[in-house]
Amino acid sequence: MKLVQVALRATDLDRAAAFYGDVLGTEPTGRFNPPGLVFFDLDGTRLLLDATAPSSMLYLEVDDVRRSLEALRDRVEVVSEPHPIFRHEDDVLGPAGTTEWQAFVTDSEGNTLGLVSFAREDS
């Protein structure tokens, strides 16, 4: 089974498209007005921004949680600073031998966005 699409509430499509374009480092793959939908490609899974979608929580893998948060800090509300979650001893939930780091922010539409990275060291 493959995850095809995730819908995320976006009450202001222009603002949300700009926010996620900046976070993802890419332009939308599609925009449809009406009804008011914006799509991004997340490595084969569609991210749909839609005013009628319920609020959701996404976790996006980034190269380095601390650097990514610093790049976003002036545009988001920080919910939780970067912190280690746990060390992966095997490959069941993440790369073996890495520590998973997470931070949480509020996006432009009030949804919580988790940033995740995997580090070989604990610092």
Contacts in CASP RR format, 6 or more apart in sequence:
PFRMAT RR
TARGET T0000
AUTHOR 0000-0000-0000
METHOD contacts of the structure
MODEL  1
MKLVQVALRATDLDRAAAFYGDVLGTEPTGRFNPPGLVFFDLDGTRLLLD
ATAPSSMLYLEVDDVRRSLEALRDRVEVVSEPHPIFRHEDDVLGPAGTTE
WQAFVTDSEGNTLGLVSFAREDS
2 45 0 8 1.000
3 45 0 8 1.000
4 45 0 8 1.000
4 46 0 8 1.000
5 45 0 8 1.000
5 46 0 8 1.000
5 47 0 8 1.000
5 48 0 8 1.000
6 42 0 8 1.000
6 45 0 8 1.000
6 46 0 8 1.000
6 47 0 8 1.000
6 48 0 8 1.000
6 56 0 8 1.000
6 58 0 8 1.000
7 48 0 8 1.000
7 50 0 8 1.000
7 53 0 8 1.000
7 54 0 8 1.000
7 56 0 8 1.000
8 16 0 8 1.000
8 47 0 8 1.000
8 48 0 8 1.000
8 49 0 8 1.000
8 50 0 8 1.000
8 53 0 8 1.000
8 55 0 8 1.000
8 56 0 8 1.000
8 58 0 8 1.000
8 109 0 8 1.000
8 111 0 8 1.000
9 50 0 8 1.000
9 51 0 8 1.000
9 53 0 8 1.000
9 54 0 8 1.000
9 55 0 8 1.000
9 56 0 8 1.000
9 109 0 8 1.000
9 110 0 8 1.000
9 111 0 8 1.000
10 16 0 8 1.000
10 17 0 8 1.000
10 38 0 8 1.000
10 49 0 8 1.000
10 50 0 8 1.000
10 51 0 8 1.000
10 53 0 8 1.000
10 109 0 8 1.000
11 51 0 8 1.000
11 109 0 8 1.000
12 108 0 8 1.000
12 109 0 8 1.000
13 31 0 8 1.000
13 36 0 8 1.000
13 37 0 8 1.000
13 38 0 8 1.000
13 49 0 8 1.000
13 51 0 8 1.000
15 108 0 8 1.000
15 109 0 8 1.000
16 38 0 8 1.000
16 49 0 8 1.000
16 107 0 8 1.000
16 108 0 8 1.000
16 109 0 8 1.000
17 28 0 8 1.000
17 31 0 8 1.000
17 38 0 8 1.000
17 49 0 8 1.000
18 108 0 8 1.000
19 75 0 8 1.000
19 107 0 8 1.000
19 108 0 8 1.000
19 109 0 8 1.000
20 38 0 8 1.000
20 40 0 8 1.000
20 47 0 8 1.000
20 49 0 8 1.000
20 107 0 8 1.000
21 27 0 8 1.000
21 28 0 8 1.000
21 40 0 8 1.000
22 75 0 8 1.000
23 60 0 8 1.000
23 72 0 8 1.000
23 107 0 8 1.000
23 113 0 8 1.000
24 40 0 8 1.000
24 42 0 8 1.000
24 47 0 8 1.000
24 60 0 8 1.000
26 40 0 8 1.000
26 41 0 8 1.000
28 38 0 8 1.000
28 39 0 8 1.000
28 40 0 8 1.000
29 39 0 8 1.000
29 40 0 8 1.000
29 41 0 8 1.000
29 46 0 8 1.000
30 37 0 8 1.000
30 38 0 8 1.000
30 39 0 8 1.000
31 37 0 8 1.000
31 38 0 8 1.000
31 39 0 8 1.000
36 50 0 8 1.000
36 51 0 8 1.000
37 48 0 8 1.000
37 49 0 8 1.000
37 50 0 8 1.000
38 48 0 8 1.000
38 49 0 8 1.000
38 50 0 8 1.000
39 46 0 8 1.000
39 47 0 8 1.000
39 48 0 8 1.000
39 49 0 8 1.000
40 46 0 8 1.000
40 47 0 8 1.000
40 49 0 8 1.000
41 47 0 8 1.000
42 60 0 8 1.000
47 58 0 8 1.000
55 110 0 8 1.000
55 111 0 8 1.000
56 111 0 8 1.000
57 111 0 8 1.000
57 112 0 8 1.000
57 113 0 8 1.000
57 114 0 8 1.000
58 111 0 8 1.000
58 113 0 8 1.000
58 114 0 8 1.000
59 102 0 8 1.000
59 113 0 8 1.000
59 114 0 8 1.000
59 115 0 8 1.000
59 116 0 8 1.000
60 113 0 8 1.000
60 114 0 8 1.000
60 115 0 8 1.000
60 116 0 8 1.000
61 116 0 8 1.000
61 117 0 8 1.000
61 118 0 8 1.000
62 68 0 8 1.000
62 115 0 8 1.000
62 116 0 8 1.000
62 117 0 8 1.000
63 117 0 8 1.000
64 117 0 8 1.000
64 119 0 8 1.000
65 82 0 8 1.000
65 101 0 8 1.000
65 102 0 8 1.000
65 103 0 8 1.000
65 115 0 8 1.000
65 116 0 8 1.000
65 117 0 8 1.000
66 82 0 8 1.000
66 101 0 8 1.000
66 103 0 8 1.000
68 103 0 8 1.000
68 115 0 8 1.000
68 117 0 8 1.000
69 78 0 8 1.000
69 81 0 8 1.000
69 82 0 8 1.000
69 103 0 8 1.000
69 105 0 8 1.000
69 115 0 8 1.000
72 105 0 8 1.000
75 108 0 8 1.000
76 105 0 8 1.000
76 106 0 8 1.000
76 107 0 8 1.000
76 113 0 8 1.000
77 105 0 8 1.000
77 106 0 8 1.000
78 103 0 8 1.000
78 104 0 8 1.000
78 105 0 8 1.000
79 104 0 8 1.000
79 105 0 8 1.000
79 106 0 8 1.000
79 112 0 8 1.000
80 102 0 8 1.000
80 103 0 8 1.000
80 104 0 8 1.000
81 103 0 8 1.000
82 101 0 8 1.000
82 102 0 8 1.000
82 103 0 8 1.000
82 115 0 8 1.000
83 101 0 8 1.000
83 102 0 8 1.000
83 103 0 8 1.000
84 99 0 8 1.000
84 100 0 8 1.000
84 101 0 8 1.000
84 122 0 8 1.000
85 99 0 8 1.000
85 100 0 8 1.000
85 101 0 8 1.000
85 102 0 8 1.000
86 99 0 8 1.000
86 100 0 8 1.000
87 97 0 8 1.000
87 98 0 8 1.000
87 99 0 8 1.000
87 100 0 8 1.000
87 122 0 8 1.000
88 94 0 8 1.000
88 95 0 8 1.000
88 96 0 8 1.000
88 97 0 8 1.000
88 98 0 8 1.000
88 99 0 8 1.000
88 100 0 8 1.000
88 118 0 8 1.000
89 96 0 8 1.000
89 97 0 8 1.000
90 96 0 8 1.000
93 100 0 8 1.000
94 100 0 8 1.000
94 118 0 8 1.000
95 118 0 8 1.000
97 120 0 8 1.000
98 118 0 8 1.000
98 119 0 8 1.000
98 120 0 8 1.000
99 118 0 8 1.000
99 119 0 8 1.000
99 120 0 8 1.000
99 121 0 8 1.000
99 122 0 8 1.000
100 116 0 8 1.000
100 117 0 8 1.000
100 118 0 8 1.000
101 116 0 8 1.000
101 117 0 8 1.000
101 118 0 8 1.000
101 119 0 8 1.000
102 114 0 8 1.000
102 115 0 8 1.000
102 116 0 8 1.000
103 114 0 8 1.000
103 115 0 8 1.000
104 112 0 8 1.000
104 113 0 8 1.000
104 114 0 8 1.000
104 115 0 8 1.000
105 112 0 8 1.000
105 113 0 8 1.000
105 114 0 8 1.000
105 115 0 8 1.000
106 112 0 8 1.000
106 113 0 8 1.000
107 113 0 8 1.000
END
